[in-house]
Amino acid sequence: MKQPLSIVPKDTPYEPRCFQMVSTGKSPWIIAVSLWLLVIAVSASAMFVPWQQSISGLGQVIIFSPMERPQNIEAQIPGRIVSWSVRDGETVQKGQLVAELTDLDPKFLDPNQAARLGDQRKALFARKEAAKNRLKALTAQYANLKRSQQAAVPSAGERAKQASNRISQAEQALIATKQNAVTADLNLKRMDDLFNKGLRSKRDLELAQFEAARAKTEVERAVAAVEIARRDETVAGLDQNKVIADTEAAMSNVAATMAQVQETIESIASDIYKLDVEIGNLTNRVAQRKVMAPCSGRIVKLLKVGAGSTVDAGSVLAVIAPSTQDLAVELLISDNDAPLVSVGRPVRLQFAGWPALQFAGWPSIAVGTFGGRVAVIDAVDNGKNNYRVIVKPDWQAIKARKDEPWPKAEFLRPGAEASGWIMLDTVSLGFELWRQFNAFPPTVKPEDLGLRHSEGKESLSDIKRKSK
């Protein structure tokens, strides 16, 4: 049954019934005003609320020390695998036997090669000892010749002096015989005068003549004696020179023989050195047949399996992960953020597999993150305009118990993904929002960039002056 229409006076303004059903009171206006006041209060407080600027980067966990990073165990010689002494995942100690090889080089196939080389070495030492004994004998012979020379040369010199003295003696005898000859001639003349006068007999004259003839003969004999003495002196000088020459020749011959023996000794010594090198190479070669663990760690994977497999020198047999706690994180940041990072900057890290709640602006309320410090910044990019930053644990904060230590290497393995936030300066939240809205880069202090305020102003003025 239809309701009767109500009669509305003509002078009354008409309001539809739907508006009457959705009409509101004063409460929405109160809510709107409250929201506006809240927005104004939040905006005003943002000017004073601190905000930690940061640079985010993504990377992985690494081992900082290059000597403790995962490394390959390689075969040092070409050979055939005899046996394996380890398995995948097994923990080994440094120097522990990993695998054993047999040599394939034909020069090292003789099992008695070491003994034969040892016998050759003994023979060379015997030859060297015999040469040394001969050198000693020659040295003694040279010394005897030297002493003989020292005695023979003065003796020959004395004989030369004697010959010189005989010359003087013969010359004096010659003078005396000449004087006797003059006296005999004078006596003969007197006897001849006396005989002509009849004062001397014929016999006296004949005796005087005989004495004169004998005096002349004595003179000739004395002249011959002088000549002989002079020749003896010449012969004595020649003998002296001959003694010197003979002894020098004998000594030179012995010295040459000594030099030959010394050369033989040096040659034998060189052969011994070469043989020692061969023996050392053989010893090292034999030692290289056993592949040892280069460090303590865990065998990650065996790449050559089964006995009888042949390998070349340098072939990778297995991969070992050293036991170490020297962990670090390498992060990649863009070239826009690289100038803002310096060594020593604090970093917050989040590791894959470790639940965390990170607030970049308020790191103090972050949960599950770990602290670090920037240790290295690469000087060049990786070819993609990204720079690598290596972060190490913040040991000072850890020792002061202001931060949690990193997980051990048994749980935080190299290669695990890591996210990092490199902390910069603290600004107000409003400034940070304004910077984000305008796409401005984070701010850093001039001293953090290695510049003083004065240097920055001077460089800016120089740039303006150059631009004008």
C-alpha positions as CSV (number, residue, x, y, z in Angstrom):
1,M,0.0,0.0,0.0
2,K,1.6,3.3,-1.1
3,Q,2.3,5.9,1.5
4,P,0.6,9.2,1.0
5,L,2.8,12.0,-0.1
6,S,3.6,14.6,2.5
7,I,2.5,18.1,1.8
8,V,5.5,20.5,2.1
9,P,4.8,24.2,2.3
10,K,5.8,26.1,-0.7
11,D,8.0,28.6,1.2
12,T,10.0,25.8,2.8
13,P,13.4,25.0,1.0
14,Y,13.4,21.4,-0.4
15,E,16.1,18.9,0.8
16,P,16.2,15.5,-0.8
17,R,15.8,12.6,1.6
18,C,19.1,10.9,0.5
19,F,21.0,14.0,1.7
20,Q,19.1,13.7,5.0
21,M,20.2,10.1,5.3
22,V,23.9,10.8,4.7
23,S,24.2,14.0,6.6
24,T,27.3,14.2,8.9
25,G,27.9,15.9,12.2
26,K,30.9,17.9,13.4
27,S,33.2,14.9,14.0
28,P,34.8,14.7,10.5
29,W,35.9,18.3,10.7
30,I,37.6,17.5,14.0
31,I,39.4,14.5,12.4
32,A,40.5,16.6,9.5
33,V,41.9,19.3,11.7
34,S,43.6,16.7,13.8
35,L,45.2,15.1,10.7
36,W,46.4,18.5,9.5
37,L,47.8,19.2,12.9
38,L,49.6,15.8,12.9
39,V,51.1,16.5,9.5
40,I,52.3,19.9,10.7
41,A,53.7,18.4,13.9
42,V,55.5,15.6,12.0
43,S,56.9,18.0,9.4
44,A,58.1,20.3,12.2
45,S,59.7,17.4,14.2
46,A,61.4,16.1,11.0
47,M,63.5,19.2,11.1
48,F,65.0,18.0,14.4
49,V,64.9,14.1,14.2
50,P,68.4,12.8,13.3
51,W,68.9,10.6,10.2
52,Q,72.0,8.6,9.4
53,Q,72.9,8.9,5.7
54,S,74.2,5.7,4.1
55,I,75.4,4.1,0.9
56,S,74.1,0.7,0.2
57,G,76.1,-2.0,-1.6
58,L,75.7,-5.7,-2.4
59,G,78.6,-8.2,-2.4
60,Q,79.8,-11.4,-0.8
61,V,81.8,-12.8,2.0
62,I,85.5,-13.3,1.3
63,I,88.7,-14.2,3.1
64,F,90.9,-11.2,3.5
65,S,94.3,-12.8,3.6
66,P,95.3,-14.1,0.1
67,M,97.3,-17.0,1.6
68,E,94.2,-18.3,3.4
69,R,91.7,-18.1,0.5
70,P,90.4,-21.3,-1.2
71,Q,93.2,-22.7,-3.4
72,N,93.9,-25.5,-5.8
73,I,96.0,-28.5,-5.0
74,E,98.0,-29.1,-8.2
75,A,100.2,-31.9,-9.5
76,Q,103.8,-30.7,-9.7
77,I,104.9,-33.4,-12.2
78,P,103.2,-35.4,-15.0
79,G,102.2,-38.7,-13.6
80,R,99.6,-41.3,-13.0
81,I,97.4,-41.4,-9.8
82,V,98.2,-44.3,-7.6
83,S,95.8,-43.7,-4.8
84,W,93.8,-41.0,-2.9
85,S,94.2,-40.5,0.8
86,V,91.3,-38.1,1.3
87,R,87.7,-37.7,0.4
88,D,85.4,-34.8,-0.3
89,G,84.7,-32.7,2.8
90,E,87.4,-34.3,4.8
91,T,89.5,-32.0,7.1
92,V,93.2,-32.3,6.6
93,Q,96.3,-30.8,8.3
94,K,99.2,-29.0,6.6
95,G,101.6,-31.5,5.1
96,Q,99.1,-34.4,5.2
97,L,99.2,-36.8,2.2
98,V,96.4,-36.1,-0.3
99,A,97.4,-38.3,-3.2
100,E,100.3,-40.3,-4.6
101,L,101.5,-40.3,-8.2
102,T,103.9,-42.3,-10.3
103,D,106.3,-40.4,-12.5
104,L,105.9,-40.6,-16.3
105,D,109.1,-38.8,-17.3
106,P,111.5,-41.4,-18.9
107,K,114.5,-39.7,-17.2
108,F,113.1,-40.7,-13.8
109,L,111.8,-44.2,-14.4
110,D,114.9,-46.0,-13.1
111,P,114.2,-47.1,-9.5
112,N,118.0,-47.3,-8.8
113,Q,118.8,-43.9,-10.2
114,A,119.5,-42.3,-6.8
115,A,122.0,-45.1,-5.9
116,R,123.8,-44.9,-9.2
117,L,124.1,-41.1,-8.9
118,G,125.5,-41.6,-5.4
119,D,128.2,-44.0,-6.8
120,Q,129.1,-41.5,-9.4
121,R,129.4,-38.8,-6.8
122,K,131.8,-41.1,-4.7
123,A,133.9,-41.7,-7.8
124,L,134.2,-38.0,-8.5
125,F,135.2,-37.3,-4.9
126,A,137.9,-40.0,-5.2
127,R,139.3,-38.4,-8.4
128,K,139.2,-35.1,-6.7
129,E,141.1,-36.4,-3.7
130,A,143.8,-38.0,-6.0
131,A,144.2,-34.7,-7.9
132,K,144.6,-32.9,-4.6
133,N,147.3,-35.3,-3.5
134,R,149.1,-34.8,-6.8
135,L,148.8,-31.1,-6.4
136,K,150.4,-31.4,-3.0
137,A,153.3,-33.4,-4.4
138,L,153.8,-30.9,-7.2
139,T,153.7,-28.1,-4.7
140,A,156.4,-29.8,-2.7
141,Q,158.5,-30.3,-5.8
142,Y,158.1,-26.7,-6.7
143,A,159.3,-25.7,-3.3
144,N,162.3,-28.0,-3.6
145,L,163.2,-26.5,-7.0
146,K,162.9,-23.1,-5.4
147,R,165.3,-24.0,-2.7
148,S,167.7,-25.6,-5.2
149,Q,167.6,-22.5,-7.3
150,Q,168.3,-20.4,-4.2
151,A,171.4,-22.6,-3.6
152,A,172.6,-23.1,-7.2
153,V,172.5,-19.5,-8.3
154,P,174.7,-18.2,-5.5
155,S,177.1,-21.1,-6.1
156,A,177.4,-20.2,-9.8
157,G,177.9,-16.6,-8.8
158,E,180.8,-17.6,-6.5
159,R,182.4,-19.6,-9.3
160,A,182.2,-16.5,-11.5
161,K,183.8,-14.4,-8.8
162,Q,186.6,-17.0,-8.5
163,A,187.2,-16.8,-12.3
164,S,187.4,-13.0,-12.0
165,N,190.0,-13.4,-9.2
166,R,192.0,-15.8,-11.3
167,I,192.1,-13.2,-14.0
168,S,193.5,-10.7,-11.6
169,Q,196.1,-13.3,-10.4
170,A,197.1,-14.1,-14.0
171,E,197.4,-10.4,-14.9
172,Q,199.7,-9.9,-11.9
173,A,201.7,-13.0,-12.9
174,L,201.9,-11.5,-16.4
175,I,203.3,-8.3,-15.0
176,A,205.9,-10.2,-13.0
177,T,207.0,-12.3,-16.0
178,K,207.3,-9.2,-18.1
179,Q,209.5,-7.6,-15.5
180,N,211.6,-10.8,-15.3
181,A,211.9,-10.7,-19.1
182,V,213.1,-7.1,-19.1
183,T,215.6,-8.0,-16.3
184,A,216.8,-11.0,-18.4
185,D,217.3,-8.9,-21.5
186,L,219.4,-6.4,-19.5
187,N,221.4,-9.2,-18.0
188,L,222.0,-10.7,-21.4
189,K,223.2,-7.3,-22.7
190,R,225.7,-7.0,-19.8
191,M,226.9,-10.5,-20.3
192,D,227.3,-9.9,-24.0
193,D,229.4,-6.8,-23.3
194,L,231.5,-8.5,-20.7
195,F,232.1,-11.5,-23.0
196,N,233.2,-9.3,-25.8
197,K,235.7,-7.6,-23.4
198,G,236.8,-11.0,-22.2
199,L,235.6,-10.6,-18.7
200,R,233.0,-13.4,-18.8
201,S,233.2,-16.8,-20.2
202,K,231.2,-18.3,-23.0
203,R,229.1,-20.3,-20.5
204,D,228.0,-17.3,-18.6
205,L,226.8,-15.8,-21.9
206,E,224.9,-18.9,-22.7
207,L,223.3,-19.0,-19.3
208,A,222.2,-15.3,-19.7
209,Q,220.8,-16.1,-23.1
210,F,218.9,-19.1,-21.6
211,E,217.4,-17.0,-18.9
212,A,216.3,-14.3,-21.4
213,A,214.6,-17.0,-23.5
214,R,213.0,-18.6,-20.5
215,A,211.6,-15.1,-19.4
216,K,210.0,-14.6,-22.7
217,T,208.4,-18.0,-22.5
218,E,207.1,-17.2,-19.1
219,V,205.6,-14.0,-20.5
220,E,203.8,-15.9,-23.2
221,R,202.6,-18.5,-20.6
222,A,201.3,-15.7,-18.4
223,V,199.5,-14.1,-21.4
224,A,197.9,-17.5,-22.1
225,A,197.0,-17.9,-18.4
226,V,195.3,-14.5,-18.5
227,E,193.4,-15.5,-21.6
228,I,192.3,-18.7,-20.0
229,A,191.2,-16.9,-16.8
230,R,189.1,-14.6,-18.9
231,R,187.5,-17.5,-20.7
232,D,186.8,-19.2,-17.4
233,E,185.1,-16.0,-16.2
234,T,182.9,-16.0,-19.3
235,V,182.1,-19.7,-18.9
236,A,181.3,-19.2,-15.2
237,G,178.9,-16.4,-16.1
238,L,177.3,-18.6,-18.7
239,D,177.0,-21.4,-16.2
240,Q,175.3,-19.1,-13.8
241,N,172.8,-18.1,-16.4
242,K,172.3,-21.7,-17.4
243,V,171.6,-22.6,-13.7
244,I,169.1,-19.8,-13.5
245,A,167.5,-20.8,-16.8
246,D,167.4,-24.5,-16.0
247,T,165.8,-24.0,-12.5
248,E,163.3,-21.5,-13.9
249,A,162.4,-23.9,-16.7
250,A,161.9,-26.7,-14.2
251,M,159.9,-24.5,-11.9
252,S,157.8,-23.3,-14.8
253,N,157.2,-26.9,-15.9
254,V,156.1,-27.8,-12.4
255,A,153.9,-24.7,-12.2
256,A,152.2,-25.6,-15.5
257,T,151.6,-29.1,-14.3
258,M,150.1,-27.6,-11.0
259,A,147.8,-25.4,-13.1
260,Q,146.6,-28.4,-15.1
261,V,146.0,-30.4,-11.9
262,Q,144.2,-27.4,-10.4
263,E,142.0,-27.2,-13.5
264,T,141.3,-30.9,-13.2
265,I,140.2,-30.3,-9.6
266,E,137.9,-27.5,-10.6
267,S,136.5,-29.5,-13.4
268,I,135.8,-32.4,-11.0
269,A,134.2,-29.9,-8.6
270,S,132.0,-28.6,-11.3
271,D,130.9,-32.2,-12.2
272,I,130.2,-32.8,-8.5
273,Y,128.1,-29.6,-8.4
274,K,126.1,-30.7,-11.5
275,L,125.7,-34.1,-10.0
276,D,124.5,-32.6,-6.7
277,V,121.9,-30.6,-8.7
278,E,120.7,-33.8,-10.4
279,I,120.5,-35.6,-7.1
280,G,118.6,-32.7,-5.6
281,N,116.3,-32.6,-8.6
282,L,115.7,-36.3,-8.3
283,T,115.1,-36.0,-4.5
284,N,112.6,-33.2,-5.1
285,R,111.1,-35.1,-8.0
286,V,110.6,-38.2,-5.8
287,A,109.1,-36.0,-3.1
288,Q,106.7,-34.4,-5.6
289,R,105.2,-37.8,-6.3
290,K,103.4,-37.4,-3.0
291,V,100.9,-34.6,-3.1
292,M,100.6,-32.9,0.3
293,A,98.1,-30.5,1.6
294,P,99.5,-26.9,1.4
295,C,97.6,-25.8,4.5
296,S,95.2,-27.0,7.1
297,G,91.6,-26.9,5.9
298,R,88.8,-28.9,4.4
299,I,88.8,-30.6,1.0
300,V,86.1,-29.0,-1.0
301,K,86.2,-31.2,-4.1
302,L,88.3,-33.9,-5.8
303,L,88.6,-33.1,-9.5
304,K,90.6,-36.2,-10.6
305,V,89.1,-39.4,-9.4
306,G,90.1,-43.1,-9.5
307,A,93.5,-44.8,-9.6
308,G,95.3,-44.8,-12.9
309,S,94.2,-41.4,-14.1
310,T,97.0,-39.5,-15.8
311,V,97.6,-35.9,-15.0
312,D,100.0,-33.2,-16.4
313,A,102.1,-30.8,-14.4
314,G,99.9,-28.1,-13.1
315,S,96.7,-30.1,-13.3
316,V,94.2,-29.3,-10.5
317,L,93.7,-32.4,-8.4
318,A,91.5,-30.9,-5.7
319,V,90.3,-27.7,-4.1
320,I,91.0,-26.9,-0.4
321,A,89.4,-24.3,1.8
322,P,91.9,-23.2,4.5
323,S,90.9,-23.1,8.1
324,T,90.7,-19.4,8.9
325,Q,88.7,-16.7,10.7
326,D,90.1,-13.8,8.7
327,L,86.7,-13.0,7.1
328,A,85.8,-9.8,5.2
329,V,83.1,-8.6,2.9
330,E,83.6,-7.1,-0.5
331,L,80.8,-4.7,-1.6
332,L,80.2,-3.1,-4.9
333,I,79.2,0.6,-5.0
334,S,78.5,2.9,-7.9
335,D,81.0,5.5,-9.1
336,N,78.6,8.2,-7.8
337,D,79.0,7.0,-4.3
338,A,82.7,6.0,-4.4
339,P,84.0,9.6,-3.7
340,L,81.9,9.7,-0.5
341,V,83.6,6.6,1.0
342,S,86.8,6.7,2.9
343,V,88.8,4.1,4.8
344,G,87.6,3.7,8.4
345,R,83.9,4.4,7.7
346,P,81.5,2.3,9.8
347,V,79.4,-0.2,7.9
348,R,76.4,-2.3,8.9
349,L,76.2,-5.7,7.3
350,Q,73.5,-8.2,6.7
351,F,74.4,-11.8,5.7
352,A,72.3,-14.2,3.7
353,G,70.7,-16.8,5.9
354,W,70.8,-14.6,9.0
355,P,67.5,-12.9,9.8
356,A,67.9,-9.2,10.3
357,L,65.8,-6.0,10.4
358,Q,67.8,-3.0,9.1
359,F,66.9,0.6,9.6
360,A,69.4,2.5,7.4
361,G,68.6,5.9,9.0
362,W,68.6,4.5,12.6
363,P,71.3,1.8,12.8
364,S,71.1,1.8,16.6
365,I,67.7,0.0,16.4
366,A,68.7,-2.5,13.7
367,V,68.4,-6.1,14.6
368,G,70.5,-9.0,13.2
369,T,73.1,-6.8,11.5
370,F,76.9,-6.8,12.2
371,G,79.3,-3.9,12.4
372,G,82.4,-3.4,10.2
373,R,84.9,-0.8,9.0
374,V,86.0,0.1,5.5
375,A,89.5,-1.4,5.1
376,V,90.2,-1.1,1.3
377,I,88.7,0.9,-1.6
378,D,89.8,-0.1,-5.0
379,A,91.7,2.6,-7.0
380,V,90.0,1.5,-10.3
381,D,86.6,0.2,-11.2
382,N,85.7,-3.3,-12.2
383,G,85.0,-2.3,-15.8
384,K,81.3,-1.6,-15.1
385,N,81.7,1.7,-13.3
386,N,81.5,0.0,-9.9
387,Y,84.1,0.1,-7.2
388,R,84.9,-2.6,-4.7
389,V,85.0,-1.8,-1.0
390,I,86.4,-4.4,1.4
391,V,84.9,-4.3,4.9
392,K,86.5,-6.0,7.9
393,P,85.0,-6.5,11.4
394,D,84.9,-3.5,13.7
395,W,87.2,-5.1,16.3
396,Q,87.2,-2.1,18.6
397,A,83.4,-2.2,18.9
398,I,83.5,-5.9,19.3
399,K,86.1,-5.8,22.1
400,A,84.2,-3.0,23.8
401,R,81.1,-5.2,23.5
402,K,79.3,-2.5,21.7
403,D,78.6,-4.8,18.7
404,E,78.2,-8.5,18.1
405,P,81.1,-10.5,16.7
406,W,80.7,-11.9,13.2
407,P,79.6,-15.6,12.8
408,K,82.4,-18.1,12.6
409,A,83.8,-19.3,9.3
410,E,82.1,-22.6,9.8
411,F,78.7,-20.9,9.4
412,L,79.6,-17.8,7.5
413,R,81.3,-19.3,4.4
414,P,83.2,-17.5,1.7
415,G,80.9,-16.7,-1.2
416,A,77.8,-16.1,0.9
417,E,75.8,-13.0,-0.2
418,A,76.1,-9.9,2.0
419,S,74.4,-6.5,2.0
420,G,76.0,-3.5,3.4
421,W,75.2,0.1,4.4
422,I,78.2,2.4,4.6
423,M,77.4,5.0,7.2
424,L,77.9,8.7,6.3
425,D,77.1,11.9,8.2
426,T,74.1,12.4,10.4
427,V,71.5,15.0,9.2
428,S,67.9,15.8,10.0
429,L,65.1,13.7,8.7
430,G,63.6,16.7,6.9
431,F,66.9,17.5,5.1
432,E,67.1,13.8,4.1
433,L,63.5,13.9,2.6
434,W,64.3,17.1,0.8
435,R,67.5,15.5,-0.6
436,Q,65.7,12.4,-1.7
437,F,62.9,14.5,-3.4
438,N,65.5,16.5,-5.3
439,A,67.7,13.5,-6.1
440,F,70.7,15.2,-4.5
441,P,73.7,13.1,-3.4
442,P,74.5,12.5,0.3
443,T,76.6,15.2,2.1
444,V,80.0,14.6,3.6
445,K,82.3,16.9,5.4
446,P,85.3,18.4,3.5
447,E,87.8,16.9,5.9
448,D,86.3,13.5,5.1
449,L,87.2,14.1,1.5
450,G,90.8,15.0,2.5
451,L,90.2,18.8,2.1
452,R,90.1,21.6,4.5
453,H,87.5,24.4,4.3
454,S,90.1,26.9,3.3
455,E,91.3,24.6,0.5
456,G,87.8,24.1,-0.7
457,K,87.1,27.8,-0.9
458,E,90.4,28.5,-2.6
459,S,89.8,25.9,-5.2
460,L,86.2,27.3,-5.8
461,S,87.6,30.8,-6.2
462,D,90.2,29.6,-8.6
463,I,87.5,27.8,-10.7
464,K,85.4,31.0,-10.8
465,R,88.4,33.1,-11.8
466,K,89.4,30.6,-14.6
467,S,85.8,30.5,-15.8
468,K,85.7,34.3,-16.2
